[in-house]
């Protein structure tokens, strides 16, 4: 069953059940069943994403490569579905007093704090997408110049100029991302301590921040204090809070690894997920695969792990070598080889052209969803009289 269909079925089930009058024992059994369904949906969604791990070894046109734009969009879709089911499971139709009982009185505020950090990461990633958009324009200049036949010295000079700018920009982005270049940051909630939760906060607010803002430290902070529930808590509401904390942290971590971001040195490569949890097997597999790629990236230097970006960088380096040694007329074998590389670069440009804008809009959708959900959760906590100010 498609994700959207079984999500709708699950949300409908929760809505109906919360409006029914049943015995306490029956409610507990239904709660456990709902938790199992939620975990199964999480496992199914991330298992589909993990299947892309084999796409490199055995290319399959029906599978989007790991960390490609199309794959990232599926990841964000999975997050939005899981987030909707999480809210229904934990908050829909529930007495607010249940949400502020131990250990939820600690776990929910911690989750809300992670949400704020994730919002800041969304803003940082959006700036990274703009950098990729600039590189895309340079790559298009290269394609236009080298697609002409016959290839002359004028076309090669034009392509080389764009190639040098492209590769230099990508290298500079990686270095600057490691040295905290930004003097301003689009913070998600304005100044710390603000109590306003009106619609005005549904957009990013810009103000000066320290150059020391770090995407890596942001992710490290999100992963801090996450621990799997034990005993009776493993079959109660603490479990979906733990699951959502892991999903939120994993999704933001993946975005930071894939797309240029300020200060990524020291990005964690380990998540606190017990291996015996069946719902988490796919997330663990993805985290290990991406973590290995990130370690390679840190060694060789690269602007990010986005599939299209890595192809653009690799092809750019190869075409610069061609431009450096070009003499008219070029050897037919060399022209044929370059034509294949240019065709691959053109296909990469096509994917960027078609995918960057939808990806950016989807990141914005995730941002606004988290803002709304955070406000809704704070309202529920306020109703219970336990939280007087927003958790920041």
ZAVO-36278 format. One record per atom (N, C-alpha, C, O): x, y, z. Coordinates in steps of 0.05 Angstrom, whole numbers, plus 5000, padded with zeros to 4 digits. Layout:
<recs>
XYZ ...
</recs>
This chain:
<recs>
501749765000 500050005000 501850255000 503650265016 501250444983 502850694982 502950835009 501050815025 505150985014 505551105040 503151295047 502251285070 502251455028 500151645034 497551495041 495951595058 497051265029 494651115035 494650995063 492751025078 496950865070 496850745096 497250955118 496550905141 498251195111 498351405130 495451505136 494751535159 493851535114 491151625118 489551415134 487951495151 490051165128 488650945143 489350955173 487650925190 491951005178 492851005206 491651245221 490751215243 491751485208 490651725221 487651695226 486651785246 486251575206 483351525210 482851335233 480951385249 484551135236 484250945258 484551075285 482951035303 486551245287 487051385312 484751575319 483851585342 483751715299 481551905303 479051765313 477751855332 478351535300 476051395308 476351275336 474551295353 478651165341 479051035367 478951235390 477851175411 480051475386 480051675408 477251775414 476851885435 475451735396 472751825400 470851605411 468551655415 472051375414 470451155425 470851135455 472851215466 468851025468 468950975497 469550675501 467950505493 471850625513 472550345517 473750305544 474350505558 474150065552 475250005578 478150075579 479450105557 479350115602 482250185604 483949965593 485950025579 483149715598 484749485587 484749485557 486749445544 482349535546 482049545517 483649765505 484949735484 483649995519 485250225509 488250155509 489550225489 489250025530 492049955531 492849765508 494949805496 491149575503 491649385481 491649525454 493349475437 489849715451 489749865426 492150045423 493250085401 493050165446 495450335445 497850175436 499450265419 498149935446 500449765438 500249695408 502249695394 497849635399 497449575371 498149815353 499449785332 497250045362 497850295347 500850345346 501950425325 502250295368 505150335369 506550145349 508450225336 505549895348 506749705330 506249785300 508049755284 503949885294 503349975267 505150215260 506250225238 505450405279 507150635274 510050545268 511250645250 511050365284 513750265280 514050115253 516150145240 511949965245 512049825220 512150025197 513649985177 510650245199 510650445178 513350575176 514350625154 514550635199 517250745198 519250555185 520850635168 519050305192 520950105181 520550085151 522450065136 517950075142 517450055113 518450285097 519650255076 518050535107 518850775093 521950785090 522950855069 523350725112 526250745110 527550505097 529750515087 526150275096 527050045082 527050105052 528950025037 525050245042 524950335014 527250515008 528450504986 527950695026 530150885022 532850735022 534650805007 533050525039 535450375040 535950215015 538250165008 533850135000 534249984976 535850134955 537050004937 536050394958 537650554939 540650504944 542250564926 541350384966 544250334972 545450144951 547850144947 543749974939 544749784920 544749894891 545649764873 543750134888 543450254861 546150304848 546450304824 548250364865 550850424854 552150164843 553250174821 551949954859 553149704850 551649574826 552849454808 548949604827 547349484806 545249694797 543049694807 546049874779 544350094771 541549994763 541249804748 539550134773 536750064767 535250324762 535150494780 534150354738 532850604731 530550664749 529750904752 529350464762 527050504779 527750584807 526050654824 530350584814 531350644841 532950904840 534850924824 532251094856 533751344858 536251304874 536151204897 538651374864 541151334878 541151474905 540051684909 542551344924 542851454951 543951734950 545951784936 542651924964 543452204967 543252364940 544452574938 541652254922 540952414898 538752614906 537552574928 538152804890 535952994896 533352844899 531852894917 532752654880 530252504881 530152344907 528052324919 532452234916 532452074941 531952254965 530452174983 533252484965 532752674988 529852754989 528752785011 528552794967 525752864967 524052644979 522152694993 524752394973 523352164985 523852155015 522052085030 526252215023 526952225051 525152435066 524152375087 524852665054 523252875066 520252795066 518852865085 519352655045 516652555045 516252365068 514152375082 518152185072 517951985094 517852135121 516352055139 519452345124 519452495149 516652615154 515652595176 515552745133 512952875137 510752665144 509052725161 510852435132 508852225139 509252125167 507252095182 511752075175 512251985203 511552195223 510452125244 512052445217 511452665235 508352685240 507452725262 506852655218 503952665220 502852435237 501052475254 503852195233 502951965249 503851995278 502351915296 506252095282 507152135310 505252325325 504552265348 504552545313 502752735327 500052615333 498952645354 499052455314 496452325318 496652125341 494852115358 498751975341 499151765361 499451875389 498251765408 500952085392 501652195418 499752405428 499152425452 498652575410 497152805418 494152805411 492552925425 493352675389 490652705379 488552605399 488652365407 486752785408 484552705426 485452605453 483852485467 487852655461 488852555486 488652775508 488953015503 488052685532 487952875555 490752995559 492652855563 490953265558 493553395561 495053315586 497553315586 493653235607 494953165632 496752915628 498652875643 496052745608 497752505603 500452585592 502452435595 500552805578 503052885564 505052995583 507453005577 504253085606 506153215625 506853035649 507953125668 506152775647 506952585667 509752485661 510552465638 511352425682 513952315677 513752055661 511851895666 515551995643 517852165635 517352355612 519152495602 514752365603 514152545581 514552835587 515053005570 514352905613 514753185621 517653275615 518253515614 519453085612 522153145604 522653085574 524053245561 521552875564 522052785536 520852975515 522053035495 518353075521 517053255501 518653515499 519153605477 519353655521 520953895519 523553855505 524454025489 524853625509 527353565495 526953535465 528553625449 524653415458 524053385429 523553665417 524453715395 522153835432 521654105422 524154265418 524454425399 526154225435 528654355432 530154255407 531454405393 529953995402 531153885377 529754005353 531154055332 527154045354 525754165331 526854435325 527354505301 527454605345 528554875340 531254855326 531855005308 532854665335 535554625323 535254535294 536754615276 533254355289 532754265262 531854485244 532554495220 530354675254 529454905239 531855075230 531955175207 533755115248 536155265241 537755125219 538855245201 537754855220 539154705200 537754735173 539054755152 535154735173 533654775148 534355035135 534755045110 534655245151 535455505140 538255485128 538755595106 540055365142 542855335132 542955185106 544455255088 541454965105 541354795081 540254955057 541154915035 538255125062 537155285041 539255465028 539255495003 541055575044 543255735033 545055555016 546055644996 545455305025 547055125009 545855054982 547355034963 543255034981 541954984956 542455214936 542755174912 542455454947 543055684929 545855674917 546255744894 547755574933 550555534922 550455334899 551755374878 549055114903 548854904882 547555024857 548354954835 545655204861 544255324838 546355484821 546155484796 548155624834 550255774821 552055584805 552855644782 552855364818 554655174804 553255054780 554555004759 550655014782 549154904760 549355084735 549554994713 549155344740 549355534717 552055524704 552255544679 554155494720 556855464708 557155214692 558355204671 555954994702 556054734688 554554754661 555354634642 552354904661 550854934636 552555084615 552355024591 554155274623 555955414604 557855224592 558455234568 558955034608 560854834598 559454654578 560554604556 557054564584 555654384566 555054524539 555554414518 554154774540 553554924516 556054964498 555854934474 558355014511 560755064496 561854804483 562654804460 561754584498 563054344488 561154164472 562053964461 558654234470 556854084453 557154164424 556154024406 558354394419 558654494391 560654324376 562554224387 560054284350 561854134332 562454294307 560654424296 564954304299 567254174313 568054344337 567454584339 569454214355 570454354379 572854524372 574954414363 572554784375 574754964369 576055084394 575055044416 578155234390 579555344413 577855554428 578155574452 576155694414 574355884428 572455754447 572055844469 571255534438 569355394455 570855274479 569755274502 573255164474 574755044497 575555254517 575455204541 576355494507 577155704526 574755784543 574955824568 572455814530 570055894545 569255674566 568555744589 569455424557 568755204576 570755194599 570055144622 573355234592 575355214613 575055434634 575355384658 574355674625 573855894644 571555824664 571855864688 569355714653 567155634670 567855404688 567055384711 569455214677 570254974693 572055064717 571654964739 573955234712 575655334733 574055464755 574455424779 572155634746 570355774766 568655574781 568255604805 567655364767 566055164780 567555004801 566654984824 569754894793 571354724812 572454894835 572454804858 573355134829 574355314850 572155384870 572655394894 569755434860 567555514877 566755284896 566155324919 566855034885 566154804901 568254754923 567654684945 570854784915 572954754935 572854974956 573154914980 572355214947 572155444966 569755404985 569955465009 567555304974 565155254991 565855055013 565055085036 567354845006 568054645026 569854765047 569454705071 571854925039 573655045058 572155245076 572555255100 570455415063 569055615079 566955485097 566455585119 565855255089 563955115106 565355005130 564054945151 567954975128 569554865151 570655085168 571955025189 570355335160 571455555176 569455765184 570155995191 566855695183 564755865192 564856145179 565456345192 564156155153 564456395138 562256595143 562656835141 559856505151 557556685151 557556875175 558256795197 556757125170 556457315192 553557345199 552957465220 551857255182 548957265187 547756985183 548756835167 545756925198 544356675196 541356715198 540456875214 539856565182 536956595183 535956415205 535256185201 535856515229 534956355252 531956305249 530456465238 531056085260 528355995256 526356125274 523956145267 527156225297 525256335315 526056605326 525356675348 527456765310 528257025319 530057005343 531556815346 529757195362 531557195385 530756985405 528356935410 532756865417 532256665437 530556785460 530957015468 528656625469 527056705491 524356835483 522756895500 523956875457 521456995448 519156815454 519256565451 516956935464 514556775471 512456785450 510356655452 512856935428 510856975408 510656715391 512656615381 508156615388 507756375371 505656435350 504156265342 505456685342 503456765322 504356685294 506556575291 502656745275 503256665247 505756805237 506956715218 506557025250 508957165241 511456995243 513457055230 511356785260 513756615262 513756385242 515456215242 511856385224 511756175204 513656235181 513556095160 515256445184 517356495164 519956535178 520056595202 522156515164 524756545176 525256835182 524357015168 526556885205 527257155213 530357185212 531757005221 531357405201 534157445197 535257635218 534157855222 537457565230 538857745248 541657645252 542257405247 543457825260 546257755262 546757545284 545557555306 548457355278 549157145298 552257105297 553557215279 553256965315 556056915317 557056745294 555656575283 559556805285 560756645264 561256355273 561856185257 561056305299 561656035309 559355845306 559555615314 557055935294 554855745290 555855505273 557255545253 555255265282 556355025270 554154825265 552654745284 553854735240 551954525234 552654265248 550854125258 555254205250 556153955263 555353965293 554353765304 555854195306 555154215335 552154205339 551154105359 550654315319 547754315321 546754025321 545053945336 547853855303 547053575302 547953425327 546453265338 550353485337 551353365361 549453425385 548853245401 548553675386 546753755407 544053605405 542853535425 543053565380 540553425376 540753135385 538753025395 543053015381 543452735389 543952695418 543752475429 544552915432 545152895461 542652805476 540452895470 543052645496 540852565515 538652395502 536552355514 539152295477 537252105466 537851825476 540051725472 535951705489 536351425499 533851275495 531651375498 534151015487 531850845482 530350785508 531550735528 527650795507 526050735531 526450445539 526850265522 526250395565 526650115575 524250035592 522650205601 524049775596 521849675614 519149745603 518649715579 517349835621 514649895613 514550125593 512650155577 516550305594 516550535576 516850455547 516150605529 517950215542 518450125514 515850055500 515850015476 513650035515 511049985502 509050215508 506650175505 510150445516 508450675521 509150905504 510650885484 508251145511 508651385495 511551475493 512251605473 513251405512 516051485509 517351365483 519151475472 516251135474 517351005451 517051175425 519051225412 514651265418 514451435394 515951695396 516851805376 516351805421 517952045424 520851985417 522152145404 521851755426 524551665419 524851625389 526751715377 522851485377 522951435348 523051695332 524551725314 521351895340 521252145326 523752305330 524652445311 524952285353 527552425358 529752315340 531352465329 529752055336 531751925319 531252005290 533152075275 528751995281 528052065253 528852355248 530052415227 528052535266 528652825262 531652875260 532553015243 533152745278 536052785278 537352665253 539152775242 536352425245 537452295221 537052465196 538852495180 534552565193 533952715169 535552975167 536653035146 535853115189 537453365189 540353305185 541753455170 541353095197 544153005193 544652935164 546753015153 542852805151 543152725123 543252975105 544852995086 541453165110 541453415095 544153565097 545153665078 545153575122 547753705126 550053565112 551753695100 549953305111 552053145098 551853185067 553953185054 549453215057 549053215028 549453495016 550553524994 548653705030 548453975019 550454155034 550554135059 551854335020 553754515034 552454665057 550254765055 553854665080 552854785104 555154905120 557454825117 554555105135 556655245151 557755055173 556254945189 560355025173 561854885194 560854595198 559154545215 561854415181 561054135183 563253955195 562753715198 565554065200 567753895211 566853785238 565753925255 567253525241 566453385266 563653285266 562453215287 562353285242 559653175240 559552895250 561152725242 557752835269 557652555280 557152345259 555752395240 558252115263 557751885245 556551645260 556551425250 555651695285 554451475301 551951575314 551851805325 549851415313 547251475325 546751285348 547351055347 545451385370 544851215393 542351045389 540351085403 542550855370 540250685364 540950395371 542750285358 539550275390 540049985395 539449815371 537349845358 541249635364 541049475340 538749275341 537849175320 537749215365 535649005367 532849115359 530948965356 532649385356 530049495349 529449445319 530949545302 527349305314 526749225286 526149465268 526949465245 524749665279 524049895262 526450055254 526350205235 528650025269 530950195265 533050075246 535050205240 532649825237 534749695222 535449855196 537849875189 533449945182 533950095158 535350365163 537150445148 534550495184 535750755191 538750705198 540450865191 539250495213 542050425220 543650375195 545950465193 542450215176 543850155151 544450405136 546650435125 542550585134 542950835120 545051015133 546751135120 544851025160 546751195175 549651095171 551451255168 550050825171 552650715168 553750765140 556050835136 552050735120 552850775092 553651065088 555751125076 551851255096 552451535092 554851625109 556451785101 555051505134 557351575151 559951495138 561951645141 560051265125 562551185111 563251375088 565551455084 561151455073 561551645052 562551915062 564252045050 561551995086 562352245098 565252245106 566752435103 566152015117 568951985125 570752015101 572952145102 569951895078 571551925053 571552215045 573652315036 569352345047 569052625039 570952795055 572352975044 571152755081 572852915098 575752875091 577353065094 576552635082 579252585075 580152715049 582252835047 578352695028 579152805002 578253094998 579253224980 576353185014 575253455011 573153464989 573753394966 570853544996 568653564977 566553744989 566253765013 564953874971 562954064981 560553924994 558954045008 560153664988 557953525000 557553254986 558853194966 555653094996 555252824986 552952804966 552352584957 551753024959 549553024940 550552884914 552552964903 549052684905 549852524882 550552704857 552652674845 548752884851 549053054827 551453234830 552853304811 551953324855 554253504860 556853354857 558853474846 557053114866 559452954864 560052894835 562352894826 557952834819 558352784790 559453034777 561253024760 558253264784 559053514772 561953574778 563453664760 562853524802 565653574810 567553384795 569553474785 566853134794 568552934781 568852994751 571052994740 566553054738 566653114709 568153374704 569553404684 567753564722 569153824719 572153794719 573553914703 573153634738 576053584739 577153454714 579253524704 575653254703 576453114679 576453294655 578253284638 574453464653 574253644629 576353864630 577153964610 577153944655 579354134657 581954014645 583454154632 582353764651 584753624639 584653624609 586653674596 582253584598 581953594569 582553874558 584053904538 581554074571 581954354563 584854434564 585854574547 586254334585 589054404588 590854294566 592854414559 590054064555 591753934535 590553954507 591553824488 588554124503 587154134477 588854274456 590054474460 588954144432 590154264408 588254204385 587353984381 587754414369 585954374346 587554274322 589654374316 586454074308 583953934314 584453704334 586553584335 582453654351 582753444371 582553164359 581353134338 583852974371 583752704362 580952594364 579552644384 579952454344 577252344344 576552184368 574352204379 578452014378 577851854401 577452024426 575651974442 579052234428 578852414451 576252574449 574952624470 575452654425 572952804422 570552624430 568652724443 570752374423 568552184430 568352154460 566152144471 570652134473 570752094502 569652344516 568052324535 570352584506 569352834518 566352854513 564952954531 565452774490 562652794484 560952634504 558752714512 561952394511 560552234531 560452374558 558452364572 562752504566 562752644591 560952884591 559652954611 560953024569 559153264566 556253174568 554553314580 555552944555 552852844556 552052774585 549752824593 553952664600 553352594628 553052854644 551352864662 554653054638 554453314653 551753444645 550453564663 550953414620 548353534612 546053394626 544153524634 546253134630 544152984645 544053074674 541953094686 546453114685 546553214713 545353494715 543853544734 545853664696 544653924695 541553914693 540154064706 540653724678 537753684675 536453604702 534353714709 537853424716 536753344742 536753574762 534953604778 538853744761 538953974778 536754174771 535454284788 536454214745 534354404735 531554314745 529954484753 531054054743 528453954750 528053914780 525853914790 530253864794 529953784822 530553994843 529453974865 532254194838 533054374859 530754534870 530454564895 529054644853 526854814862 524854654878 524154734900 523954414869 522154254885 523454174912 522054154932 526054114912 527454044937 527354274956 526754234980 527954514946 527954754964 525154804975 524854874998 523054764958 520354804967 519554594988 518154655007 520654354985 520054145004 521454195031 520254135052 523854295030 525254365055 523654585069 523354575094 522554775054 520954985065 518354865078 517454955099 517154665064 514754535075 515354395101 513854415120 517654265102 518454135127 518854335149 518054295172 520154565142 520554775162 517854875173 517554885197 515954935156 513455045165 511854835181 510454895200 511954585172 510654365187 511654355215 510154325234 514354365218 515554345245 514754585262 514254555286 514654825250 513755065265 510955025275 510455075299 509154935258 506354895266 506154685288 504754715308 507454465284 507254245303 508454325330 507354255351 510554465329 511754565354 509754745369 509454715393 508454925355 506555095367 504154945379 503255005401 503254735364 501054575374 501854425399 500254405418 504254315400 505154165423 505454355447 504754275470 506554595443 506754785464 504054865475 503754905499 502054895458 499354955467 498254735485 496954795505 498754485478 497854265494 499154265521 497854225542 501754325522 503254335547 502154575564 501854545588 501554795550 500455025565 497754955577 497155045599 496154805562 493554735572 493754575598 492054595616 495854415599 496254255624 497354415646 497654325669 498054675640 499054845661 501854785671 502654875692 503354635655 506054555663 508254725651 510454745662 507754855628 509755005615 508655295611 506655335597 510055485622 509155765621 510355915597 509256105587 512755825589 514155955566 515055745546 515355515554 515355815521 516255625501 518955505508 520755635520 519355255501 521855115505 523755195482 523055145459 526055315488 527855405468 530455245469 532355295454 
</recs>
